[in-house]
Amino acid sequence: MIRLIGFLALTGLLITTGAEAQPARCDGYDLEVSQQTGFSYDASRVTDTILTLQMRVREAGLDPRCDRVDFSLAIENGTAANPELLFTGETLEADWERSSELRRTGSTWQVQSSARRQIVGGDTLTFAFYRLAAGQFVVPGSYSHTLRITVGDRETSLPILVQVEPALRFEGESAGGNQAIDLGDVGNGARGESDFFYRTNSGVAVTLVSDNRGHLVHERGEAFGRIPYRARLSGTPVDLTGATGTTVDLPYQSSAIQAGRLEVEVDPVPASYAGRYSDVVTLSFIPF
């Protein structure tokens, strides 16, 4: 008997690996950050000026875990507790506009988790950042500071710029825009004056135009009489006889309430029709 004995050898290949590979962690990401509003400030406005920021990522498809990365805003050479804007030694005060996007922590702002998720998810985030209170009569110019935005190991700088414009606002009884000078009986001559009150951060050009070219006209018309008068604005003689009037520059003195004065004077006019004589002088103020 023939016995056939076969041997079948099996070899196995054992492949060993280390621990399962971990995805790279998120160390940060780049942002596009811009100022959207609040580029100009007019102290004469009665409402505050709101400055807004806009943020979005530069790349698409970020790992969702990037929303855990530290995300903060800070003022270079400043503090979030006192976010002033500066120009040649002058200060424009800003108040942080509290929102759900940021939380102030000491001298910086931390971006809240909900806002981080929005940005990492690809949304554009726009939010109110500063409120510039009305009525800050600081000198005109470009006020600024620089924000440093840090996301993990990435940093972005954004200059915050606000141009303060020349401004003027009438105060007290002058705010209504109409004032009167009653000269009484002008037969023997008369003098009168009216003060106006204002605040400004610059010099002011005042243009005066007389409806009757520097004359008081009888209530029934010029045929019944016209009486010339002289005028001064804050001590400066003005010629009201021209159609376009005349302009006087009032220099800047301070941001406190200022007083100006319009004075008129009439020489004696013994021979004239009885009745009421009047003129209207329009003063136009342009800060510069």
C-alpha angles and dihedrals in degrees: 000000000000114000118198111205116189128190120208113194118200121199122194127204113217115199115193124195135186125244117312111282115256122222114250112268121243110258095178141293140237122260138202105219126179142168110242106181141008098065092136131044126196113187092200092067115103093215128070122255116240121210116201133193131209126205135182137155120261094219132052128229101034117182106263088232088071087083087076094062117110109262120187144160125213137172115241107238090359145071136246089229090066110023101185125171115218139209124171093327095317121116130217107195120224128191119210108244103227113226143157090261099066141036122195114231113182108301096349141056122239119210109235121242094248091054092046090054091052093051095044088048090059100259123140110238118210120176143158109262111169135023115206107203117230121250102041101143097193120152116280117264146096110303118194154152133181127249120211112207114197123192110177105301095345125092133194127186123212124185112218108213129187122175111212109211128211105268142182132189129183116231137205117344091357092065091083091065098227129091133164136214114205110200095181116203107003095186091103095033127271144210130205141167143192128200125214127196128212147153124225141163096212145025116299129219110211118196117196121200123182120209090213098037095252098321136112106230126206115254090242093052142276092295088072094050149302124210121201120225138184126232139198130190114210089334097315116116113236130201110222098175095093124088093235095043123218136285129228123189116221109201122228112262107164142324091255121101110291130201126219127184135211112202126188130188132191125196119226113286106187097169111056140116115270115248143079119313123193149161135190119225117193117206116199117194123205119178115214 
